[in-house]
């Protein structure tokens, strides 16, 4: 009887999200698949997947892209390709609370996904970045949330920023849709 109750409780509980599938449009066109690390950064992964499930990331631009470093996106407040304020892109978050840091020993290798934040380590909210190459100076300073498992060639093709601090000029590349995968 206990086994049956356990089986029903497992069926009734929501499945853990294990990743994201991101459709990117612009200079880069294609699909990027990210494996999320629920065991390393459970609060960050929960926030990202909740925002993705709500459709909050759909239509959000890559507002800061630095060649040889990383591509940053996820500003659901100001980063909408249609109707957003591109002058403010990168300064916003979501209506959800900021998150406490979940630092780990995982290194910032090529393809690693980390959470963007202000100078306050406990200020990550919705923005994240994908590493073009290793950036070990970030180790232990930013929360690692996942890694790209497919589509790194698409990431490599994202339009680079030419403005101040990697700001993308003109029409930036955009996350058309972001879907949670299991």
N, CA, C and O of each residue as an XYZ file, in Angstrom:
728
protein
N       0.824     -1.193      0.000
C       0.000      0.000      0.000
C       0.869      1.257      0.000
O       0.563      2.236     -0.680
N       1.969      1.214      0.782
C       2.876      2.370      0.823
C       3.472      2.648     -0.547
O       3.574      3.801     -0.967
N       3.871      1.575     -1.249
C       4.464      1.745     -2.581
C       3.467      2.393     -3.531
O       3.834      3.245     -4.340
N       2.215      1.991     -3.432
C       1.181      2.562     -4.289
C       0.979      4.048     -3.972
O       0.824      4.862     -4.882
N       0.982      4.395     -2.692
C       0.838      5.800     -2.290
C       2.021      6.625     -2.772
O       1.851      7.753     -3.234
N       3.226      6.060     -2.665
C       4.419      6.754     -3.137
C       4.354      6.972     -4.649
O       4.680      8.052     -5.141
N       3.938      5.958     -5.366
C       3.830      6.072     -6.825
C       2.837      7.165     -7.213
O       3.107      7.948     -8.123
N       1.693      7.225     -6.534
C       0.712      8.272     -6.828
C       1.232      9.661     -6.470
O       0.957     10.635     -7.171
N       1.985      9.745     -5.372
C       2.520     11.057     -4.994
C       3.552     11.536     -6.005
O       3.641     12.730     -6.290
N       4.340     10.595     -6.554
C       5.307     10.975     -7.578
C       4.621     11.406     -8.862
O       5.066     12.345     -9.523
N       3.551     10.732     -9.213
C       2.804     11.108    -10.411
C       2.129     12.463    -10.243
O       1.983     13.210    -11.210
N       1.726     12.777     -9.042
C       1.018     14.032     -8.785
C       1.966     15.220     -8.676
O       1.554     16.363     -8.877
N       3.236     14.956     -8.358
C       4.168     16.074     -8.210
C       4.636     16.545     -9.579
O       4.738     15.744    -10.508
N       4.925     17.854     -9.716
C       5.373     18.350    -11.009
C       6.737     17.773    -11.366
O       7.589     17.559    -10.503
N       6.921     17.525    -12.662
C       8.205     17.007    -13.114
C       9.262     18.096    -13.004
O       8.987     19.272    -13.244
N      10.457     17.696    -12.643
C      11.541     18.658    -12.574
C      11.978     19.036    -13.986
O      12.186     18.171    -14.837
N      12.111     20.307    -14.217
C      12.611     20.764    -15.501
C      14.098     20.487    -15.553
O      14.812     20.681    -14.570
N      14.552     20.040    -16.690
C      15.967     19.760    -16.809
C      16.651     20.638    -17.843
O      17.874     20.594    -17.977
N      15.889     21.427    -18.569
C      16.549     22.228    -19.579
C      15.662     23.258    -20.234
O      14.475     23.394    -19.938
N      16.304     23.985    -21.151
C      15.618     24.983    -21.958
C      15.938     24.730    -23.417
O      17.045     24.321    -23.765
N      14.957     24.979    -24.258
C      15.173     25.000    -25.701
C      14.879     26.422    -26.146
O      13.766     26.919    -25.973
N      15.885     27.075    -26.720
C      15.770     28.482    -27.106
C      15.862     28.598    -28.619
O      16.845     28.173    -29.226
N      14.839     29.173    -29.218
C      14.859     29.478    -30.654
C      15.381     30.899    -30.796
O      14.795     31.837    -30.256
N      16.481     31.058    -31.521
C      17.118     32.363    -31.689
C      16.943     32.820    -33.129
O      17.095     32.039    -34.069
N      16.618     34.114    -33.285
C      16.445     34.705    -34.620
C      17.265     35.980    -34.721
O      17.493     36.674    -33.730
N      17.699     36.271    -35.930
C      18.505     37.455    -36.206
C      19.701     37.036    -37.031
O      19.562     36.231    -37.952
N      20.879     37.568    -36.722
C      22.091     37.115    -37.405
C      22.326     35.651    -37.093
O      22.775     34.885    -37.947
N      22.019     35.269    -35.864
C      22.044     33.854    -35.481
C      20.631     33.330    -35.681
O      19.660     33.970    -35.277
N      20.524     32.185    -36.293
C      19.220     31.563    -36.511
C      19.342     30.094    -36.167
O      20.137     29.374    -36.771
N      18.554     29.644    -35.194
C      18.606     28.235    -34.857
C      18.204     27.975    -33.432
O      17.679     28.846    -32.738
N      18.459     26.765    -33.016
C      18.035     26.283    -31.710
C      19.235     26.044    -30.809
O      20.249     25.480    -31.224
N      19.093     26.488    -29.562
C      20.095     26.242    -28.535
C      19.419     25.445    -27.423
O      18.346     25.816    -26.948
N      20.049     24.355    -27.014
C      19.527     23.525    -25.930
C      20.462     23.668    -24.739
O      21.679     23.530    -24.862
N      19.868     23.946    -23.583
C      20.633     24.146    -22.351
C      20.197     23.123    -21.315
O      19.006     22.956    -21.052
N      21.174     22.442    -20.732
C      20.926     21.551    -19.605
C      21.043     22.403    -18.347
O      22.084     23.016    -18.113
N      19.986     22.450    -17.534
C      19.993     23.243    -16.304
C      20.423     22.378    -15.125
O      20.109     21.190    -15.061
N      21.144     22.992    -14.199
C      21.702     22.280    -13.052
C      20.863     22.536    -11.797
O      21.212     23.377    -10.969
N      19.747     21.798    -11.665
C      18.866     21.969    -10.502
C      19.574     21.657     -9.188
O      19.272     22.254     -8.155
N      20.511     20.724     -9.235
C      21.213     20.328     -8.012
C      22.273     21.350     -7.593
O      22.674     21.365     -6.429
N      22.731     22.195     -8.503
C      23.764     23.188     -8.212
C      23.147     24.533     -7.814
O      23.613     25.191     -6.885
N      22.091     24.927     -8.535
C      21.474     26.245     -8.313
C      19.944     26.120     -8.365
O      19.308     26.649     -9.276
N      19.360     25.419     -7.386
C      17.917     25.130     -7.447
C      17.018     26.367     -7.497
O      16.019     26.366     -8.216
N      17.349     27.408     -6.757
C      16.490     28.600     -6.762
C      16.575     29.344     -8.093
O      15.567     29.840     -8.596
N      17.770     29.420     -8.655
C      17.949     30.096     -9.939
C      17.251     29.319    -11.059
O      16.576     29.911    -11.901
N      17.415     28.009    -11.066
C      16.779     27.179    -12.082
C      15.256     27.276    -11.965
O      14.563     27.360    -12.979
N      14.736     27.267    -10.749
C      13.281     27.400    -10.556
C      12.783     28.727    -11.116
O      11.731     28.774    -11.753
N      13.520     29.790    -10.888
C      13.110     31.110    -11.383
C      13.160     31.170    -12.913
O      12.227     31.660    -13.548
N      14.247     30.674    -13.499
C      14.382     30.677    -14.958
C      13.270     29.854    -15.603
O      12.644     30.300    -16.564
N      13.026     28.664    -15.082
C      12.005     27.809    -15.695
C      10.616     28.398    -15.514
O       9.788     28.285    -16.418
N      10.334     29.021    -14.379
C       9.029     29.662    -14.176
C       8.840     30.793    -15.187
O       7.770     30.918    -15.784
N       9.854     31.601    -15.380
C       9.766     32.700    -16.360
C       9.589     32.158    -17.773
O       8.810     32.704    -18.555
N      10.307     31.088    -18.104
C      10.168     30.484    -19.436
C       8.765     29.915    -19.634
O       8.161     30.096    -20.692
N       8.254     29.232    -18.624
C       6.907     28.658    -18.729
C       5.836     29.726    -18.893
O       4.822     29.497    -19.552
N       6.060     30.896    -18.294
C       5.117     32.021    -18.431
C       5.242     32.718    -19.780
O       4.402     33.551    -20.120
N       6.270     32.395    -20.551
C       6.511     33.062    -21.824
C       7.232     34.391    -21.670
O       7.315     35.169    -22.620
N       7.753     34.656    -20.474
C       8.399     35.945    -20.204
C       9.662     36.156    -21.036
O      10.013     37.298    -21.332
N      10.352     35.080    -21.419
C      11.582     35.211    -22.197
C      11.328     35.312    -23.706
O      12.236     35.661    -24.460
N      10.127     35.016    -24.145
C       9.833     35.067    -25.578
C       9.930     36.507    -26.080
O       9.310     37.412    -25.521
N      10.716     36.708    -27.143
C      10.876     38.038    -27.718
C      11.895     38.906    -27.014
O      11.933     40.115    -27.244
N      12.728     38.321    -26.155
C      13.742     39.085    -25.413
C      15.068     39.065    -26.184
O      15.486     38.024    -26.691
N      15.718     40.225    -26.262
C      16.942     40.390    -27.046
C      18.200     39.988    -26.278
O      18.210     39.898    -25.050
N      19.256     39.753    -27.047
C      20.609     39.645    -26.515
C      21.143     41.075    -26.531
O      21.585     41.568    -27.568
N      21.098     41.734    -25.383
C      21.402     43.167    -25.322
C      22.881     43.473    -25.115
O      23.332     44.575    -25.429
N      23.626     42.534    -24.601
C      25.060     42.749    -24.306
C      25.818     41.530    -24.798
O      25.676     40.434    -24.255
N      26.628     41.733    -25.839
C      27.337     40.615    -26.446
C      28.784     41.046    -26.692
O      29.050     41.918    -27.519
N      29.703     40.432    -25.972
C      31.109     40.800    -26.051
C      31.886     39.658    -26.691
O      31.965     38.556    -26.149
N      32.464     39.949    -27.869
C      33.219     38.955    -28.615
C      34.315     38.362    -27.728
O      35.028     39.090    -27.038
N      34.439     37.041    -27.753
C      35.452     36.362    -26.954
C      35.101     36.226    -25.490
O      35.905     35.724    -24.705
N      33.903     36.669    -25.107
C      33.513     36.609    -23.695
C      32.159     35.933    -23.551
O      32.092     34.741    -23.250
N      31.053     36.694    -23.766
C      29.743     36.107    -23.512
C      28.636     36.889    -24.222
O      28.843     38.004    -24.701
N      27.439     36.260    -24.274
C      26.213     36.873    -24.797
C      25.196     36.904    -23.665
O      24.888     35.866    -23.079
N      24.671     38.091    -23.352
C      23.745     38.267    -22.227
C      22.347     38.600    -22.723
O      22.178     39.357    -23.680
N      21.349     38.027    -22.062
C      19.940     38.197    -22.407
C      19.106     38.057    -21.140
O      19.650     37.929    -20.043
N      17.791     38.082    -21.293
C      16.912     37.758    -20.178
C      16.290     38.935    -19.456
O      15.647     38.738    -18.424
N      16.456     40.163    -19.960
C      15.834     41.326    -19.309
C      14.365     41.376    -19.720
O      14.014     41.984    -20.731
N      13.515     40.733    -18.928
C      12.094     40.646    -19.279
C      11.353     41.966    -19.037
O      10.221     42.133    -19.491
N      11.979     42.888    -18.334
C      11.361     44.185    -18.076
C      11.553     45.150    -19.250
O      10.596     45.783    -19.696
N      12.782     45.262    -19.746
C      13.084     46.244    -20.791
C      13.569     45.637    -22.106
O      13.764     46.372    -23.074
N      13.768     44.329    -22.173
C      14.420     43.724    -23.321
C      13.541     43.159    -24.409
O      14.032     42.397    -25.241
N      12.272     43.493    -24.446
C      11.390     42.986    -25.514
C      11.771     43.606    -26.846
O      11.965     44.819    -26.935
N      11.879     42.787    -27.880
C      12.237     43.271    -29.211
C      11.160     44.213    -29.739
O      11.473     45.205    -30.399
N       9.912     43.914    -29.457
C       8.803     44.766    -29.886
C       8.176     45.401    -28.661
O       7.592     44.712    -27.825
N       8.295     46.712    -28.556
C       7.687     47.427    -27.442
C       8.598     47.647    -26.264
O       8.206     48.310    -25.304
N       9.803     47.111    -26.305
C      10.746     47.326    -25.215
C      11.499     48.635    -25.403
O      11.427     49.254    -26.464
N      12.206     49.043    -24.392
C      13.015     50.256    -24.453
C      14.475     49.822    -24.527
O      15.117     49.583    -23.505
N      14.985     49.723    -25.747
C      16.337     49.208    -25.946
C      17.394     50.061    -25.238
O      18.483     49.568    -24.946
N      17.093     51.309    -24.964
C      18.047     52.139    -24.214
C      18.169     51.653    -22.775
O      19.187     51.887    -22.124
N      17.144     50.982    -22.280
C      17.136     50.481    -20.903
C      17.458     48.988    -20.815
O      17.649     48.455    -19.723
N      17.518     48.320    -21.964
C      17.759     46.867    -21.967
C      19.021     46.543    -21.183
O      20.077     47.136    -21.402
N      18.894     45.606    -20.280
C      20.003     45.191    -19.431
C      19.927     45.766    -18.031
O      20.705     45.384    -17.158
N      19.002     46.676    -17.811
C      18.876     47.295    -16.486
C      17.709     46.748    -15.682
O      17.516     47.112    -14.523
N      16.937     45.875    -16.304
C      15.738     45.373    -15.636
C      15.837     43.917    -15.237
O      16.861     43.257    -15.418
N      14.750     43.452    -14.696
C      14.646     42.062    -14.272
C      13.229     41.582    -14.522
O      12.684     41.757    -15.612
N      12.652     40.987    -13.526
C      11.269     40.527    -13.610
C      10.542     41.016    -12.361
O      11.132     41.686    -11.512
N       9.277     40.682    -12.257
C       8.507     41.058    -11.065
C       8.799     40.119     -9.895
O       8.320     40.342     -8.783
N       9.572     39.089    -10.142
C       9.934     38.131     -9.088
C      11.061     38.710     -8.222
O      11.792     39.591     -8.673
N      11.204     38.228     -7.001
C      12.272     38.741     -6.131
C      13.661     38.332     -6.627
O      13.821     37.315     -7.301
N      14.657     39.146     -6.278
C      16.044     38.788     -6.557
C      16.418     37.538     -5.770
O      15.783     37.201     -4.771
N      17.454     36.863     -6.235
C      17.842     35.577     -5.665
C      19.145     35.664     -4.879
O      20.044     36.422     -5.244
N      19.247     34.890     -3.800
C      20.537     34.804     -3.103
C      21.514     33.998     -3.962
O      21.108     33.058     -4.644
N      22.774     34.357     -3.931
C      23.798     33.669     -4.714
C      23.812     32.177     -4.392
O      23.612     31.768     -3.249
N      24.049     31.384     -5.418
C      24.230     29.938     -5.266
C      25.550     29.581     -5.967
O      25.564     28.861     -6.965
N      26.638     30.096     -5.428
C      27.951     29.871     -6.016
C      28.341     28.405     -5.877
O      27.937     27.725     -4.934
N      29.130     27.936     -6.828
C      29.576     26.542     -6.819
C      31.036     26.482     -7.277
O      31.664     27.505     -7.551
N      31.549     25.265     -7.352
C      32.914     25.056     -7.827
C      32.972     24.837     -9.336
O      34.051     24.610     -9.884
N      31.824     24.903    -10.015
C      31.814     24.688    -11.456
C      32.475     25.863    -12.161
O      32.156     27.017    -11.874
N      33.398     25.579    -13.084
C      34.107     26.666    -13.768
C      33.292     27.252    -14.926
O      32.424     26.591    -15.495
N      33.591     28.491    -15.252
C      32.960     29.163    -16.387
C      33.714     28.799    -17.665
O      34.531     29.568    -18.170
N      33.413     27.607    -18.168
C      33.976     27.107    -19.420
C      33.124     27.588    -20.591
O      32.048     28.148    -20.388
N      33.596     27.373    -21.794
C      32.825     27.669    -23.003
C      31.477     26.952    -22.918
O      31.420     25.767    -22.590
N      30.394     27.671    -23.214
C      29.059     27.086    -23.212
C      28.353     27.107    -21.871
O      27.170     26.774    -21.797
N      29.049     27.491    -20.805
C      28.420     27.556    -19.485
C      27.451     28.735    -19.446
O      27.712     29.794    -20.018
N      26.325     28.528    -18.756
C      25.310     29.563    -18.590
C      25.364     30.049    -17.145
O      25.281     29.253    -16.210
N      25.504     31.353    -16.973
C      25.566     31.950    -15.643
C      24.502     33.019    -15.491
O      23.973     33.534    -16.476
N      24.201     33.340    -14.267
C      23.214     34.389    -13.978
C      23.914     35.738    -13.879
O      24.926     35.885    -13.194
N      23.350     36.715    -14.577
C      23.857     38.086    -14.481
C      23.330     38.710    -13.194
O      22.284     38.317    -12.677
N      24.071     39.685    -12.693
C      23.672     40.357    -11.460
C      24.346     41.715    -11.411
O      25.216     42.018    -12.227
N      23.939     42.530    -10.447
C      24.627     43.799    -10.202
C      25.838     43.508     -9.308
O      26.230     42.350     -9.161
N      26.424     44.528     -8.724
C      27.568     44.302     -7.836
C      27.182     43.525     -6.585
O      28.035     42.898     -5.958
N      25.919     43.560     -6.219
C      25.430     42.787     -5.080
C      25.324     41.316     -5.499
O      24.570     41.004     -6.421
N      26.048     40.417     -4.859
C      26.007     39.007     -5.249
C      24.610     38.390     -5.160
O      24.341     37.381     -5.811
N      23.726     38.982     -4.365
C      22.379     38.448     -4.176
C      21.344     39.227     -4.988
O      20.234     39.466     -4.514
N      21.706     39.621     -6.205
C      20.809     40.448     -7.011
C      20.409     39.823     -8.345
O      19.775     40.490     -9.163
N      20.766     38.555     -8.588
C      20.351     37.907     -9.836
C      18.835     37.796     -9.860
O      18.199     37.583     -8.827
N      18.262     37.944    -11.055
C      16.808     37.911    -11.159
C      16.371     37.128    -12.390
O      15.919     35.990    -12.262
N      16.493     37.707    -13.572
C      16.038     37.024    -14.783
C      17.101     36.944    -15.865
O      17.010     36.100    -16.757
N      18.103     37.805    -15.804
C      19.105     37.852    -16.863
C      20.153     36.751    -16.699
O      20.564     36.405    -15.591
N      20.567     36.215    -17.853
C      21.611     35.198    -17.846
C      22.531     35.411    -19.037
O      22.216     36.171    -19.952
N      23.669     34.734    -19.013
C      24.637     34.866    -20.097
C      25.209     33.503    -20.452
O      25.239     32.579    -19.640
N      25.668     33.416    -21.710
C      26.277     32.190    -22.225
C      27.706     32.516    -22.628
O      27.950     33.470    -23.367
N      28.633     31.731    -22.143
C      30.058     31.974    -22.389
C      30.475     31.535    -23.796
O      30.187     30.414    -24.216
N      31.167     32.444    -24.527
C      31.772     32.092    -25.814
C      33.051     31.299    -25.604
O      33.376     30.419    -26.401
N      33.769     31.601    -24.550
C      34.989     30.881    -24.192
C      35.141     30.944    -22.684
O      34.356     31.603    -22.002
N      36.145     30.262    -22.166
C      36.313     30.230    -20.709
C      36.513     31.627    -20.143
O      37.099     32.503    -20.778
N      36.011     31.804    -18.938
C      36.146     33.065    -18.205
C      36.314     32.750    -16.726
O      35.442     33.054    -15.912
N      37.431     32.143    -16.392
C      37.642     31.650    -15.032
C      37.678     32.750    -13.978
O      37.538     32.465    -12.789
N      37.861     33.994    -14.388
C      37.813     35.097    -13.423
C      36.413     35.261    -12.835
O      36.241     35.960    -11.836
N      35.408     34.621    -13.445
C      34.039     34.649    -12.923
C      33.786     33.552    -11.891
O      32.802     33.608    -11.153
N      34.672     32.552    -11.839
C      34.476     31.407    -10.935
C      34.271     31.873     -9.500
O      35.036     32.684     -8.979
N      33.229     31.348     -8.875
C      32.932     31.677     -7.482
C      32.376     33.077     -7.288
O      32.152     33.504     -6.155
N      32.151     33.797     -8.382
C      31.637     35.169     -8.311
C      30.202     35.283     -8.850
O      29.455     36.194     -8.492
N      29.844     34.335     -9.716
C      28.525     34.322    -10.352
C      27.960     32.913    -10.264
O      28.713     31.941    -10.199
N      26.648     32.799    -10.260
C      25.991     31.504    -10.150
C      25.943     30.805    -11.503
O      25.440     31.365    -12.477
N      26.465     29.585    -11.563
C      26.368     28.729    -12.750
C      25.019     28.031    -12.694
O      24.671     27.417    -11.685
N      24.248     28.128    -13.798
C      22.920     27.507    -13.824
C      22.785     26.391    -14.844
O      21.816     25.634    -14.795
N      23.738     26.268    -15.771
C      23.616     25.230    -16.777
C      24.720     25.294    -17.802
O      25.700     26.024    -17.650
N      24.537     24.498    -18.869
C      25.493     24.473    -19.969
C      24.776     24.177    -21.274
O      23.767     23.472    -21.295
N      25.301     24.717    -22.356
C      24.757     24.459    -23.691
C      25.147     23.043    -24.082
O      26.320     22.673    -24.017
N      24.149     22.245    -24.494
C      24.421     20.877    -24.937
C      24.241     20.722    -26.443
O      24.762     19.777    -27.036
N      23.505     21.647    -27.066
C      23.328     21.659    -28.514
C      23.194     23.106    -28.972
O      22.610     23.940    -28.280
N      23.745     23.387    -30.152
C      23.558     24.704    -30.741
C      24.609     25.740    -30.381
O      24.350     26.940    -30.475
N      25.783     25.298    -29.972
C      26.826     26.272    -29.653
C      27.222     27.059    -30.899
O      27.681     28.196    -30.794
N      27.045     26.458    -32.084
C      27.306     27.178    -33.325
C      26.337     28.349    -33.491
O      26.697     29.379    -34.061
N      25.116     28.191    -32.997
C      24.128     29.276    -33.036
C      24.543     30.380    -32.068
O      24.476     31.564    -32.398
N      24.969     29.986    -30.877
C      25.464     30.962    -29.893
C      26.621     31.752    -30.496
O      26.671     32.976    -30.378
N      27.551     31.051    -31.143
C      28.717     31.717    -31.742
C      28.326     32.743    -32.805
O      29.083     33.677    -33.069
N      27.157     32.578    -33.414
C      26.716     33.470    -34.488
C      25.913     34.677    -33.987
O      25.537     35.527    -34.794
N      25.641     34.775    -32.685
C      24.859     35.896    -32.152
C      25.556     37.213    -32.461
O      26.772     37.339    -32.315
N      24.767     38.191    -32.891
C      25.294     39.507    -33.267
C      26.076     40.119    -32.112
O      25.586     40.210    -30.986
N      27.296     40.534    -32.415
C      28.176     41.116    -31.404
C      27.833     42.574    -31.133
O      27.367     43.303    -32.009
N      28.077     42.966    -29.906
C      27.884     44.354    -29.517
C      29.079     45.195    -29.916
O      30.223     44.746    -29.845
N      28.805     46.405    -30.330
C      29.871     47.339    -30.710
C      29.818     48.600    -29.871
O      30.685     49.467    -29.984
N      28.803     48.702    -29.029
C      28.642     49.888    -28.193
C      29.377     49.757    -26.878
O      30.167     48.838    -26.660
N      29.091     50.701    -26.019
C      29.707     50.732    -24.695
C      29.419     49.430    -23.941
O      28.266     49.016    -23.825
N      30.454     48.800    -23.440
C      30.340     47.591    -22.631
C      29.590     46.465    -23.346
O      28.864     45.701    -22.711
N      29.765     46.365    -24.661
C      29.153     45.271    -25.415
C      27.725     45.501    -25.847
O      27.053     44.563    -26.277
N      27.241     46.737    -25.742
C      25.870     47.047    -26.143
C      25.695     46.774    -27.630
O      26.514     47.185    -28.451
N      24.607     46.069    -27.965
C      24.326     45.738    -29.355
C      23.622     46.926    -30.008
O      22.600     47.409    -29.519
N      24.183     47.377    -31.104
C      23.627     48.513    -31.839
C      22.690     47.990    -32.934
O      22.855     46.871    -33.419
N      21.715     48.805    -33.312
C      20.781     48.364    -34.342
C      19.828     47.322    -33.785
O      19.434     47.386    -32.620
N      19.464     46.369    -34.618
C      18.518     45.325    -34.209
C      19.282     44.117    -33.660
O      19.972     43.429    -34.412
N      19.164     43.857    -32.353
C      19.872     42.717    -31.755
C      19.198     41.381    -32.103
O      18.043     41.348    -32.529
N      19.926     40.306    -31.918
C      19.334     38.981    -32.021
C      18.393     38.774    -30.859
O      18.519     39.425    -29.822
N      17.443     37.862    -31.030
C      16.361     37.715    -30.063
C      16.065     36.245    -29.777
O      16.214     35.384    -30.643
N      15.644     35.982    -28.542
C      15.124     34.657    -28.187
C      13.650     34.673    -28.610
O      12.808     35.215    -27.893
N      13.341     34.095    -29.747
C      11.955     34.083    -30.237
C      11.039     33.357    -29.267
O      10.010     33.879    -28.840
N      11.447     32.128    -28.931
C      10.699     31.347    -27.940
C      11.679     30.595    -27.048
O      12.748     30.165    -27.480
N      11.280     30.454    -25.802
C      12.066     29.687    -24.834
C      11.115     28.688    -24.187
O      10.122     29.057    -23.559
N      11.449     27.414    -24.361
C      10.588     26.331    -23.883
C      11.331     25.502    -22.837
O      12.521     25.226    -22.984
N      10.627     25.112    -21.790
C      11.189     24.247    -20.766
C      11.089     22.803    -21.263
O      10.037     22.374    -21.736
N      12.193     22.059    -21.150
C      12.213     20.657    -21.576
C      12.436     19.759    -20.368
O      12.897     20.214    -19.321
N      12.118     18.520    -20.514
C      12.306     17.548    -19.426
C      13.307     16.509    -19.808
O      13.595     15.609    -19.018
